Amino acid sequence: MGIVVIPKTTDPGRMKENIDIFDFNISKAEVNLLEAHEKSENGRLFWWPNVAEHPEDPFASER
């Protein structure tokens, strides 16, 4: 896919906003949903359908 997100700023306010993305809580029900997905056919908390075609597939040894 070749897509990488790199936040870049020199503004202190924007830096704080970028860091604040980690300031959240999830409920036990949400944790259960994530854990259920982790055990599903795709088995990861992210889905990268073309990874097997990528020359640097990080999961090749697991296939």
N, C-alpha and C positions, 0 to 999 in steps of 0.2 A: 504494500500500500504506500509506503514511503511518506507517511504523515507523522510528524512529531510536533507537539505543542511545547513551545518554550516561552514562558512568560518573560517579558523583558520590560523593565521600567526603571527609572531612576527617581521616580516620584515616591516619597515615603508613604503617602496616603494610599497609593495603588499597591505598594508592597504589602501594607497591612491588609488590604482587601484580598490580595492573593493568598496570604497566610491564613486569613480567617475562613477559608474554605474548609479547614479541618475542625472548625468550632461547631460541631453538631452532635446530636445524640440520636441513636436509633433504638426503637422499642424491641422488646423480646420477640414480638411477632415478626418484625422486619429481619431480625437476626435469623429466625427460623426459616424465613423465605430465602435468604441468602444461602443458608446451609443446605436447604433442599435443592437449590439450583446447583450448588457445588457437587451434589451427588447425582445430578441428572446426566443425560447422555453427553452433553457438551462438557460437563465436569469442571468448569472453571468459572470464576466470577467475572470473566470477560469473554467475549466471543470474537474470534478473529478467523473468519471462515477461509481466508486465503493463506493462512500461515503455512500450511503444508507445501505450498508452491514457492514460498520465500526461500532464497538460498541460505539465509541465516535463521531458519526455523529453530527457535529455542526448545521446541518440544519434540523434535524429530526422534530422539532416543526413546520417547515414551510411546511411539506408534508401533 
